[in-house]
Amino acid sequence: MTHESTAVGLASAYSNATTASGDWWRDAVIYQVYVRSFADSDGDGIGDLRGVRSRLPHLARLGVDAVWLTPFYVSPQADGGYDVADYRAVDPLFGDLADADELVRAAHELGLRVIVDVVPNHTSEQHPWFRAALAGEPGARERYLFRRGRGADGSLPPNDWESIFGGPAWTRVADGEWYLHLFAPEQPDLDWTHPEVTAEFDSVLRFWLDLGVDGFRIDVAHGMVKADGLPDIGRGAQATLIGTEPLPFFDQDGVHEIHRAWRRLLDSYEGARIGVAEAWAPSSERLALYVRPDELHQAFNFRFLNCPWDPGAMRTVIDESLSATTAVGAPTTWVLSNHDVVRHVTRYGGGAQGLARARAAAMLMLSLPGSAYLYQGEELGLPEVADLPPESRQDPAFRRGRRQQIPVPAVDPAPGPGPAAPGIIAPRPGEPTPPQSAPSPHSQPESGAGPQPHACCGPQTRAGAGPGPDPLTAPQAHAPTRPQAETGTGPQPQACCGPEAVTGAGPEAEMGGGAGGDPLTAPEADGQDGLRDGCRVPIPWAGTEPPYGFGPVGSWLPQPPEWAGLSVAAQTGDPHSTLELYRAALELRRAMPGLGAPEAGPSPDPRGMRWLPSPDGVLLFTRPGFACTLNTRPEPVELPAPGRPVLSSAPVQTDGRTVRLPPDSCTWWAF
């Protein structure tokens, strides 16, 4: 017989023990909404909170447990909202506080939990605290990392740290001091040794918890504490070292006391509110420290996303990931795509082959012990949009050198109509020029067949890339912007780190204030080649032409004409569609007791998972009452049937005793 890629009639009642016990997060499937590209309610071509709320029934029907929203706070959008000017207000681009409140209530009525971003490593340069610091308010600079420069006249940066986006991690201000920004100059780093910083973020978390959110995804959770004395690193290309070697600005032991305090705060609220770390560490064991019983609930694990289409590599990643987290009694998280990396359909080769592998990889991910994260549109099998015209691309990493810069008053300004405002200083003749603008991403790595992600992706290189880390392979970054009416540059993209890869950055363009290249006309070659727009194109909901129900009119990035057949409406009810495959997989994941999370507590064999012998190119493992087979080979493979097939990413042939697995496919079995 041939078993089609639909689920057989199993009960859909939620039977997993973790849900019954209230530890919903241990096996949750969490859906990432990139707010800008999900649904537009007001016709400006940009997604918003009301748009998200209108589409929540899709997520409930899909079968996810929670939704994670990218930043929607008041922000100049120099880095897609990861430069926050007001942590307690909604940016008008996305709505208002009432819209956030109504979204949370509507999600809860549908049985969905809501996770929001918190950005504690840095603020916007437009945050009142930083404005006060530049204005010389007594004590204001102590909340940030201001330092005197090196050299006889203090004209050199305080140390050799590099921004994740390229160039020095320091920018000089008008009175000669320098401030630290591990990301863009518009994102000054906070000093977490200052008690006001700790108190402020306790208050921010309570504000949103009181509004009803169910948890936080913590941006740069590994970055808030820096090594004493801010020591030099002694080498360049530092972004490529993230997650592979110890660094004095990331993964310092002091961050764990912050997370322990936040865990106590989260535990003081009813309803199992959670913290999810976006953390990079040089080993799985170091990463596991973030999810010890008294710290955060989850930490993003990007090794699975980075894994090539190779069964040996996949098994190694799975084993090592499970071993590290179960050793501290925590669940492992799994992810294949996010808003900062090339969509996995394209990474796995694109076309029919890429889609087949992407469907199989999704089933494999959803069968593993722990929690899974889905990126919006992956349930539709969306590929990367690789042919966006240059005039449409809005990733700040791509527009770099073309956006208006922070004002750069001179040290001794010539007499004019009024006094110069405090700000970032232009270098004196002969001084090195500090980077004045570096919009970019902040993400997670990946690898595999086909086009590669924009960061933290390992040692891959791109033909034609200039000196320095390749933007497709360097680690961590943040992201784009919004319409900048005041600058005339048009809508700017938005981004985030996330689960997330980093856009590597080459040296900044040498552009001082009032001299050098025009920031609106300088060639892209002066900056980095940002390629993250392709995974952020607004998703299709219905209709035969753009914007496919995304909003009343157009969309901030153009949608391909061939997406009409990939819309939610077009795929609903088609038993062979990717959307129905995801729906069936999530239904079975709830129904089968052997799936979901491992039991709490250390275990060398999480939830009874056991690998079985299998032919070359095939993975076969069992969990209680369940088996999973993955064929990574380009041709069918025959083997003894491990049970009764209940779901397959492609039709399988079985007589009950043997099975012929299709190429690039995954099948679930009950026994």
C-alpha positions as CSV (number, residue, x, y, z in Angstrom):
1,M,0.0,0.0,0.0
2,T,1.0,3.6,-0.4
3,H,0.6,5.8,2.6
4,E,-0.1,9.5,1.7
5,S,1.3,12.5,3.6
6,T,-1.7,13.0,5.8
7,A,-2.3,11.9,9.4
8,V,-4.4,9.0,10.2
9,G,-7.3,9.5,12.7
10,L,-5.6,9.8,16.0
11,A,-7.2,11.8,18.9
12,S,-6.1,15.4,19.1
13,A,-6.6,15.8,22.8
14,Y,-3.5,17.2,24.4
15,S,-2.0,14.2,26.3
16,N,1.6,15.3,27.0
17,A,2.4,15.1,30.7
18,T,4.3,18.4,30.7
19,T,1.2,20.3,29.6
20,A,-0.9,18.7,32.4
21,S,1.8,19.6,35.0
22,G,1.9,23.3,33.8
23,D,5.4,23.1,32.4
24,W,4.0,24.0,29.0
25,W,7.3,25.4,27.8
26,R,9.1,22.0,28.0
27,D,7.5,20.8,24.8
28,A,5.9,23.9,23.4
29,V,5.9,24.7,19.7
30,I,6.4,28.5,19.5
31,Y,5.7,30.5,16.3
32,Q,7.9,33.5,15.6
33,V,5.9,36.4,14.1
34,Y,8.0,39.0,12.4
35,V,5.5,41.8,13.0
36,R,6.5,43.9,10.1
37,S,5.7,41.1,7.6
38,F,2.8,39.2,9.1
39,A,-0.3,41.2,8.5
40,D,-1.1,44.9,7.7
41,S,-4.3,46.3,9.2
42,D,-4.1,49.9,8.1
43,G,-2.9,49.9,4.6
44,D,0.6,51.4,5.0
45,G,2.2,48.2,3.6
46,I,3.8,47.3,7.0
47,G,2.5,44.7,9.4
48,D,1.2,45.8,12.8
49,L,-0.3,44.5,16.0
50,R,-3.9,44.7,14.8
51,G,-2.8,42.7,11.8
52,V,-1.3,40.0,14.0
53,R,-4.4,39.8,16.1
54,S,-6.6,39.3,13.0
55,R,-4.5,36.3,12.0
56,L,-4.3,34.6,15.4
57,P,-7.0,32.0,14.3
58,H,-4.5,30.7,11.7
59,L,-2.0,30.0,14.4
60,A,-4.6,28.3,16.6
61,R,-5.6,26.1,13.7
62,L,-2.0,25.3,12.9
63,G,-1.7,23.9,16.4
64,V,1.1,26.0,17.9
65,D,1.3,26.7,21.7
66,A,2.7,30.2,21.7
67,V,3.6,33.2,19.6
68,W,6.8,35.2,19.9
69,L,6.6,38.8,18.7
70,T,9.6,40.7,17.4
71,P,10.1,44.2,19.0
72,F,7.2,46.7,18.6
73,Y,8.4,49.2,21.2
74,V,9.0,52.9,20.5
75,S,12.2,53.0,18.5
76,P,14.0,55.1,15.8
77,Q,14.3,51.7,14.0
78,A,18.0,52.0,13.4
79,D,18.1,48.2,14.0
80,G,14.6,47.0,13.4
81,G,13.4,47.8,16.9
82,Y,16.3,46.4,18.7
83,D,17.3,50.0,19.5
84,V,14.6,50.8,22.1
85,A,13.8,54.4,23.1
86,D,10.8,53.5,25.4
87,Y,10.4,50.0,26.7
88,R,6.9,50.6,28.0
89,A,5.2,52.0,24.8
90,V,4.3,50.7,21.4
91,D,5.8,52.4,18.4
92,P,3.0,54.1,16.3
93,L,4.3,52.2,13.3
94,F,2.8,49.1,14.9
95,G,-0.2,50.5,16.9
96,D,-0.5,51.5,20.5
97,L,-0.6,50.0,24.0
98,A,-4.3,49.2,23.7
99,D,-3.5,47.1,20.6
100,A,-0.9,45.1,22.5
101,D,-3.3,44.5,25.4
102,E,-6.0,43.4,23.0
103,L,-3.6,41.1,21.1
104,V,-2.6,39.4,24.4
105,R,-6.2,38.9,25.4
106,A,-7.3,37.6,22.0
107,A,-4.3,35.1,22.0
108,H,-5.2,33.8,25.4
109,E,-8.9,33.3,24.4
110,L,-7.6,31.1,21.6
111,G,-5.3,29.1,24.0
112,L,-2.1,30.8,22.7
113,R,0.6,32.2,25.0
114,V,2.5,35.4,24.0
115,I,6.2,35.9,24.3
116,V,7.7,39.3,23.7
117,D,11.3,40.5,23.1
118,V,13.3,42.4,25.8
119,V,16.5,44.1,24.8
120,P,18.6,44.6,27.9
121,N,22.2,44.8,26.6
122,H,21.7,48.3,25.0
123,T,19.2,51.0,24.5
124,S,18.6,53.4,21.6
125,E,20.8,56.5,21.4
126,Q,17.4,58.3,21.6
127,H,16.6,56.8,25.0
128,P,16.1,59.5,27.6
129,W,19.0,58.0,29.6
130,F,21.5,58.3,26.7
131,R,20.2,61.8,25.7
132,A,20.9,62.9,29.3
133,A,24.3,61.3,29.2
134,L,25.2,63.3,26.1
135,A,23.8,66.5,27.6
136,G,26.1,66.1,30.6
137,E,23.5,65.4,33.2
138,P,25.4,64.4,36.4
139,G,25.7,60.7,36.8
140,A,23.8,59.9,33.6
141,R,26.9,58.4,31.9
142,E,27.4,55.9,34.7
143,R,24.4,53.9,33.3
144,Y,26.4,53.3,30.1
145,L,30.0,52.3,29.4
146,F,31.8,55.7,28.8
147,R,35.6,55.7,28.9
148,R,38.4,58.0,28.1
149,G,40.3,57.2,25.0
150,R,43.9,55.9,24.7
151,G,46.8,57.9,23.4
152,A,48.2,61.2,24.6
153,D,45.1,63.1,23.6
154,G,42.6,60.3,24.1
155,S,42.0,60.0,20.4
156,L,42.2,56.2,20.2
157,P,39.4,53.9,21.3
158,P,39.7,52.6,24.9
159,N,40.3,49.0,23.7
160,D,40.5,46.9,20.6
161,W,36.9,45.6,20.7
162,E,35.1,45.5,17.4
163,S,31.4,46.1,16.8
164,I,29.5,43.0,15.6
165,F,28.5,45.2,12.6
166,G,32.1,46.1,11.8
167,G,34.6,48.7,12.8
168,P,35.5,49.7,16.4
169,A,32.9,49.1,19.1
170,W,33.5,52.6,20.4
171,T,32.2,56.0,19.3
172,R,33.6,59.3,20.5
173,V,31.4,62.1,21.7
174,A,31.8,65.9,21.7
175,D,33.8,66.2,24.9
176,G,36.3,63.5,23.9
177,E,34.9,60.5,25.8
178,W,34.0,57.3,24.1
179,Y,31.0,55.0,24.6
180,L,30.8,51.2,24.0
181,H,28.3,49.8,21.4
182,L,28.8,46.1,20.6
183,F,26.3,46.6,17.8
184,A,25.5,49.9,15.9
185,P,26.5,53.3,17.3
186,E,22.8,54.0,17.7
187,Q,22.8,51.2,20.3
188,P,24.9,52.2,23.3
189,D,25.6,49.4,25.8
190,L,24.3,49.6,29.3
191,D,26.5,49.1,32.4
192,W,24.8,46.3,34.3
193,T,26.8,47.0,37.4
194,H,24.8,50.2,38.0
195,P,21.8,49.6,40.3
196,E,19.5,51.8,38.3
197,V,19.9,49.6,35.3
198,T,18.9,46.5,37.3
199,A,15.9,48.3,38.8
200,E,14.7,49.7,35.5
201,F,14.6,46.3,33.8
202,D,12.9,44.7,36.8
203,S,10.3,47.4,36.3
204,V,10.0,46.8,32.5
205,L,9.5,43.1,33.0
206,R,6.8,43.7,35.5
207,F,5.1,46.1,33.3
208,W,4.6,43.6,30.5
209,L,4.0,40.7,32.9
210,D,1.2,42.7,34.5
211,L,-0.2,43.3,31.0
212,G,-0.4,39.5,30.7
213,V,2.5,38.4,28.5
214,D,3.7,34.8,29.2
215,G,7.4,35.3,28.8
216,F,10.4,37.1,27.2
217,R,12.8,36.2,24.6
218,I,16.0,37.9,25.9
219,D,18.1,39.6,23.3
220,V,21.8,39.2,23.7
221,A,21.3,37.3,27.0
222,H,25.0,36.6,27.0
223,G,26.2,40.2,26.6
224,M,25.1,42.3,29.6
225,V,28.3,41.8,31.6
226,K,31.8,42.6,30.4
227,A,35.1,41.4,31.8
228,D,36.6,43.6,34.5
229,G,38.9,46.2,33.0
230,L,37.6,45.7,29.5
231,P,40.8,43.9,28.3
232,D,42.0,43.9,24.7
233,I,41.3,40.8,22.7
234,G,44.5,41.0,20.6
235,R,43.1,40.0,17.3
236,G,40.6,41.1,14.7
237,A,37.6,39.6,12.9
238,Q,36.1,39.2,16.4
239,A,32.5,38.6,15.1
240,T,33.7,35.3,13.7
241,L,34.8,34.2,17.2
242,I,31.3,34.5,18.7
243,G,30.1,31.1,19.9
244,T,33.5,29.4,19.3
245,E,36.0,31.1,21.6
246,P,35.8,33.0,25.0
247,L,35.4,36.7,24.5
248,P,35.6,39.4,27.2
249,F,32.3,41.0,26.1
250,F,30.1,37.8,25.8
251,D,29.3,34.9,28.1
252,Q,30.8,36.3,31.2
253,D,29.9,34.4,34.4
254,G,28.2,37.6,35.8
255,V,25.3,37.3,33.4
256,H,24.0,34.3,35.4
257,E,23.2,36.3,38.5
258,I,21.0,38.6,36.3
259,H,19.2,35.6,34.9
260,R,18.7,34.1,38.4
261,A,17.2,37.3,39.6
262,W,14.9,37.4,36.6
263,R,13.9,33.8,37.2
264,R,12.8,34.7,40.7
265,L,10.8,37.5,39.3
266,L,9.1,35.3,36.6
267,D,8.3,32.7,39.3
268,S,6.6,35.3,41.4
269,Y,3.8,35.4,38.7
270,E,1.2,32.8,38.2
271,G,0.9,30.8,35.0
272,A,4.5,29.6,34.3
273,R,5.9,32.8,32.8
274,I,9.2,32.0,31.0
275,G,12.5,33.4,29.9
276,V,14.2,32.3,26.7
277,A,17.9,33.2,26.2
278,E,19.3,34.2,22.9
279,A,22.8,33.3,24.0
280,W,26.0,32.4,22.3
281,A,28.6,30.3,24.2
282,P,31.7,28.6,23.1
283,S,30.4,25.1,24.0
284,S,27.2,23.2,24.6
285,E,28.1,23.0,28.3
286,R,28.5,26.7,28.6
287,L,25.2,27.2,26.9
288,A,23.5,24.8,29.3
289,L,24.4,27.1,32.2
290,Y,21.7,29.5,31.0
291,V,19.0,26.9,31.6
292,R,19.9,25.6,35.0
293,P,16.9,25.0,37.3
294,D,17.3,28.5,38.9
295,E,17.9,30.4,35.6
296,L,16.1,30.7,32.4
297,H,13.6,28.1,31.0
298,Q,15.0,27.8,27.4
299,A,18.1,28.8,25.4
300,F,18.1,28.9,21.6
301,N,20.1,26.1,20.1
302,F,21.1,27.0,16.6
303,R,23.3,24.0,15.9
304,F,20.4,22.1,14.3
305,L,19.7,25.1,12.0
306,N,23.4,25.1,11.0
307,C,23.5,21.4,10.3
308,P,24.0,20.3,6.7
309,W,21.8,17.7,5.0
310,D,23.9,14.9,6.4
311,P,22.7,12.2,8.7
312,G,25.9,11.8,10.6
313,A,26.1,15.5,11.3
314,M,22.5,15.6,12.3
315,R,22.8,12.7,14.7
316,T,25.9,14.3,16.3
317,V,24.1,17.7,16.8
318,I,21.0,16.0,18.2
319,D,23.0,13.8,20.7
320,E,25.3,16.6,21.9
321,S,22.4,19.1,22.3
322,L,20.3,16.7,24.3
323,S,23.2,15.6,26.4
324,A,24.1,19.2,27.4
325,T,20.5,20.3,28.3
326,T,19.3,17.2,30.0
327,A,22.4,17.3,32.2
328,V,20.8,20.3,33.9
329,G,17.2,19.2,33.7
330,A,16.2,21.5,30.8
331,P,14.6,20.9,27.5
332,T,16.4,21.3,24.2
333,T,15.1,23.8,21.7
334,W,15.1,23.2,17.9
335,V,14.8,25.7,15.0
336,L,15.3,25.6,11.2
337,S,14.6,29.2,10.1
338,N,14.2,32.7,11.5
339,H,14.1,36.3,10.2
340,D,17.9,36.6,10.0
341,V,18.8,33.5,8.0
342,V,18.1,32.1,4.5
343,R,14.9,30.1,4.6
344,H,15.6,26.4,4.9
345,V,13.8,25.5,1.7
346,T,16.5,27.4,-0.1
347,R,19.3,26.3,2.1
348,Y,18.5,22.7,1.4
349,G,18.9,23.3,-2.4
350,G,15.7,25.1,-3.4
351,G,13.1,24.0,-5.9
352,A,11.5,20.5,-5.5
353,Q,14.5,19.1,-3.8
354,G,14.8,21.9,-1.3
355,L,11.1,21.7,-0.4
356,A,11.2,17.9,0.0
357,R,14.2,18.2,2.4
358,A,12.6,21.1,4.3
359,R,9.4,19.1,4.8
360,A,11.4,16.2,6.1
361,A,13.6,18.3,8.3
362,A,10.5,19.9,9.9
363,M,9.1,16.5,10.7
364,L,12.4,15.4,12.2
365,M,12.6,18.5,14.3
366,L,9.0,18.1,15.6
367,S,9.7,14.5,16.6
368,L,12.7,15.4,18.8
369,P,12.5,15.8,22.6
370,G,12.0,19.4,23.7
371,S,10.6,22.6,22.3
372,A,10.5,23.7,18.7
373,Y,10.4,27.2,17.1
374,L,8.7,27.8,13.7
375,Y,9.3,30.9,11.7
376,Q,6.3,32.5,10.0
377,G,5.8,31.2,6.5
378,E,7.8,28.0,6.9
379,E,4.5,26.1,7.3
380,L,3.7,27.3,3.7
381,G,7.0,26.0,2.3
382,L,8.1,29.6,1.4
383,P,11.5,29.8,-0.3
384,E,14.0,32.7,0.1
385,V,13.2,35.5,-2.3
386,A,16.6,35.9,-3.8
387,D,15.9,38.2,-6.7
388,L,14.6,41.3,-4.9
389,P,15.6,44.4,-7.0
390,P,18.2,46.6,-5.3
391,E,15.8,49.5,-5.1
392,S,13.4,47.3,-3.0
393,R,16.0,45.9,-0.6
394,Q,15.9,47.5,2.8
395,D,18.2,45.5,5.0
396,P,20.3,48.2,6.7
397,A,23.3,46.0,6.1
398,F,22.6,46.4,2.4
399,R,21.7,50.1,2.6
400,R,24.8,50.7,4.7
401,G,26.5,54.0,3.8
402,R,23.3,55.2,2.2
403,R,21.3,56.2,5.2
404,Q,21.5,59.5,7.1
405,Q,24.1,59.5,9.8
406,I,24.0,60.6,13.4
407,P,24.8,64.4,13.6
408,V,28.6,64.9,14.0
409,P,29.3,68.3,15.4
410,A,32.9,69.4,15.2
411,V,35.0,69.9,18.4
412,D,35.3,73.6,17.8
413,P,32.3,74.4,15.6
414,A,32.5,77.5,13.6
415,P,30.3,80.4,14.8
416,G,26.7,79.8,13.6
417,P,23.2,80.7,14.4
418,G,23.1,78.7,17.6
419,P,25.2,76.5,19.8
420,A,26.1,73.0,18.7
421,A,24.2,70.3,20.4
422,P,26.1,67.6,22.3
423,G,26.7,64.6,20.1
424,I,29.2,62.4,18.3
425,I,32.4,64.1,17.5
426,A,34.2,64.3,14.2
427,P,37.9,63.2,14.3
428,R,40.6,65.7,14.3
429,P,42.9,65.7,11.3
430,G,45.1,62.6,11.5
431,E,42.8,60.7,13.9
432,P,41.1,57.4,13.0
433,T,37.6,58.0,11.9
434,P,35.1,56.2,14.2
435,P,32.1,54.5,12.5
436,Q,29.2,56.9,12.6
437,S,26.5,54.6,11.4
438,A,26.2,50.8,11.2
439,P,22.7,49.6,10.9
440,S,22.6,45.9,10.6
441,P,21.3,42.6,11.8
442,H,21.7,40.5,14.8
443,S,21.0,36.8,14.3
444,Q,21.9,33.2,14.3
445,P,23.9,30.9,12.2
446,E,23.1,28.2,9.7
447,S,24.5,26.1,7.0
448,G,23.5,23.5,4.5
449,A,23.0,23.1,0.8
450,G,22.2,26.2,-1.3
451,P,22.5,29.8,-0.4
452,Q,23.9,30.4,3.1
453,P,22.6,32.5,6.0
454,H,23.7,35.9,6.9
455,A,25.8,35.2,9.9
456,C,27.3,32.9,12.5
457,C,27.2,30.3,9.8
458,G,30.6,28.9,10.1
459,P,33.6,29.3,7.8
460,Q,31.9,29.5,4.5
461,T,32.8,32.3,2.1
462,R,31.1,33.9,-0.8
463,A,32.7,34.5,-4.2
464,G,33.5,38.2,-4.7
465,A,33.5,39.0,-1.1
466,G,35.9,41.7,0.0
467,P,38.2,41.6,3.0
468,G,36.8,40.8,6.4
469,P,34.1,38.5,7.5
470,D,31.7,37.5,4.8
471,P,28.1,38.9,5.4
472,L,26.8,35.4,4.7
473,T,29.0,33.7,7.3
474,A,30.0,36.0,10.1
475,P,28.2,35.8,13.4
476,Q,25.4,37.8,15.1
477,A,23.5,40.9,14.2
478,H,20.5,43.0,14.5
479,A,18.4,44.6,11.9
480,P,16.5,47.0,9.7
481,T,14.3,50.0,10.0
482,R,11.0,51.7,9.2
483,P,9.9,54.5,6.9
484,Q,12.1,57.5,7.7
485,A,10.0,60.4,6.4
486,E,12.4,62.9,8.0
487,T,15.3,61.6,5.9
488,G,13.6,60.9,2.6
489,T,15.1,57.4,2.4
490,G,11.9,55.5,2.2
491,P,10.8,52.5,4.2
492,Q,13.7,50.9,6.0
493,P,13.7,47.2,7.0
494,Q,13.4,45.7,10.4
495,A,15.2,42.9,12.0
496,C,16.4,41.2,15.1
497,C,18.6,38.6,16.4
498,G,17.1,35.7,17.3
499,P,17.1,32.7,17.5
500,E,19.0,34.0,15.4
501,A,22.9,34.6,12.8
502,V,24.8,37.6,12.7
503,T,25.6,39.7,9.7
504,G,29.3,40.0,9.6
505,A,30.6,43.3,8.9
506,G,33.7,44.6,7.1
507,P,35.3,47.9,8.1
508,E,33.1,50.8,8.3
509,A,33.1,53.4,5.6
510,E,35.4,56.3,6.5
511,M,32.8,59.0,6.6
512,G,33.2,61.8,9.2
513,G,30.6,64.4,9.7
514,G,30.5,67.0,7.0
515,A,33.3,65.4,5.1
516,G,33.9,62.3,3.0
517,G,31.2,60.4,1.1
518,D,27.6,61.5,1.1
519,P,25.8,59.0,3.3
520,L,22.9,58.9,0.9
521,T,25.0,58.2,-2.2
522,A,28.1,56.3,-1.0
523,P,28.4,53.0,-2.8
524,E,27.3,49.8,-1.1
525,A,30.8,48.5,-1.5
526,D,31.8,50.8,1.3
527,G,29.8,48.8,3.7
528,Q,28.5,45.2,3.9
529,D,26.2,43.4,1.6
530,G,23.1,42.7,3.6
531,L,21.0,39.9,2.2
532,R,18.3,39.3,4.9
533,D,15.4,40.9,3.1
534,G,14.7,37.7,1.2
535,C,13.4,35.8,4.3
536,R,11.3,38.8,5.5
537,V,9.1,39.2,2.5
538,P,5.5,39.5,3.8
539,I,3.7,36.1,3.8
540,P,0.8,35.3,1.4
541,W,-2.7,34.7,2.9
542,A,-5.1,34.5,-0.1
543,G,-5.7,35.7,-3.6
544,T,-4.0,35.4,-7.0
545,E,-1.8,38.5,-6.9
546,P,0.2,40.6,-4.5
547,P,-0.2,41.5,-1.7
548,Y,-2.1,38.2,-1.3
549,G,-4.2,39.4,1.6
550,F,-1.3,40.8,3.6
551,G,-3.0,44.1,3.7
552,P,-5.4,46.5,1.8
553,V,-2.7,47.6,-0.6
554,G,0.9,46.7,-1.2
555,S,3.7,45.4,1.0
556,W,7.0,46.9,2.1
557,L,8.9,44.3,0.2
558,P,7.5,42.9,-3.2
559,Q,6.1,39.4,-3.1
560,P,6.8,37.0,-6.0
561,P,4.0,36.3,-8.5
562,E,4.4,32.5,-8.0
563,W,3.4,32.8,-4.3
564,A,-0.3,32.7,-5.2
565,G,-0.1,28.9,-5.0
566,L,1.6,29.0,-1.7
567,S,-0.9,31.1,0.2
568,V,-2.8,29.9,3.3
569,A,-6.0,29.8,1.3
570,A,-4.5,27.9,-1.6
571,Q,-3.0,25.2,0.6
572,T,-5.8,24.7,3.1
573,G,-7.6,21.4,2.5
574,D,-5.0,20.1,0.1
575,P,-3.7,16.9,1.8
576,H,-0.4,17.1,0.0
577,S,0.3,20.7,0.9
578,T,3.1,21.8,3.2
579,L,0.5,23.6,5.4
580,E,-1.6,20.5,5.9
581,L,1.6,18.5,6.6
582,Y,2.5,20.9,9.5
583,R,-1.1,20.9,10.8
584,A,-1.1,17.1,10.8
585,A,2.4,16.9,12.4
586,L,1.4,19.3,15.2
587,E,-1.9,17.4,15.8
588,L,0.0,14.1,16.1
589,R,2.7,15.7,18.3
590,R,-0.1,16.6,20.8
591,A,-1.8,13.2,20.5
592,M,1.1,10.8,20.8
593,P,2.4,10.4,24.4
594,G,5.8,9.5,23.2
595,L,6.4,12.9,21.6
596,G,7.0,16.3,23.2
597,A,9.4,17.0,26.0
598,P,11.7,14.8,28.1
599,E,10.9,14.4,31.7
600,A,12.5,17.0,34.0
601,G,15.8,16.0,35.6
602,P,19.1,14.6,34.3
603,S,18.8,11.6,32.0
604,P,21.3,10.1,29.5
605,D,18.3,8.8,27.5
606,P,15.8,11.6,27.2
607,R,12.2,10.4,27.2
608,G,13.3,6.9,26.1
609,M,14.8,8.1,22.8
610,R,16.9,5.3,21.2
611,W,18.8,5.1,17.9
612,L,18.4,1.9,15.9
613,P,20.7,0.5,13.2
614,S,19.8,1.8,9.8
615,P,21.1,1.8,6.2
616,D,23.6,4.5,5.1
617,G,22.0,7.8,4.7
618,V,19.0,6.9,7.0
619,L,18.3,7.9,10.6
620,L,16.0,5.7,12.7
621,F,15.1,6.3,16.3
622,T,12.3,5.4,18.6
623,R,10.5,7.0,21.5
624,P,7.7,5.3,23.5
625,G,5.2,4.0,21.0
626,F,6.8,6.0,18.2
627,A,9.5,5.7,15.6
628,C,10.9,8.2,13.1
629,T,12.8,7.4,9.9
630,L,14.7,10.0,7.8
631,N,16.0,9.2,4.4
632,T,18.6,11.8,3.3
633,R,19.6,9.9,0.2
634,P,18.5,11.0,-3.4
635,E,17.0,7.6,-4.0
636,P,14.5,5.3,-2.3
637,V,15.7,3.0,0.5
638,E,14.1,-0.2,1.6
639,L,14.1,-1.5,5.2
640,P,11.9,-3.4,7.7
641,A,8.9,-1.4,8.6
642,P,9.3,-0.1,12.2
643,G,5.6,0.0,12.8
644,R,2.4,1.5,11.3
645,P,3.0,4.7,9.3
646,V,1.0,7.6,10.6
647,L,2.5,10.6,8.7
648,S,5.0,11.0,6.0
649,S,6.5,14.0,4.2
650,A,6.1,12.0,0.9
651,P,4.0,8.9,0.0
652,V,5.7,5.7,1.4
653,Q,5.1,2.2,0.1
654,T,4.7,-0.6,2.7
655,D,3.3,-4.1,2.9
656,G,3.4,-4.0,6.7
657,R,6.7,-5.9,6.8
658,T,9.0,-3.8,4.7
659,V,8.9,-0.1,3.7
660,R,10.3,1.7,0.7
661,L,11.2,5.2,1.9
662,P,11.1,7.9,-0.7
663,P,14.2,10.1,-1.2
664,D,14.6,13.1,1.0
665,S,11.7,12.1,3.2
666,C,10.7,11.6,6.8
667,T,8.1,9.2,8.1
668,W,6.5,8.8,11.6
669,W,5.4,5.4,12.8
670,A,3.3,4.1,15.7
671,F,3.7,0.8,17.4
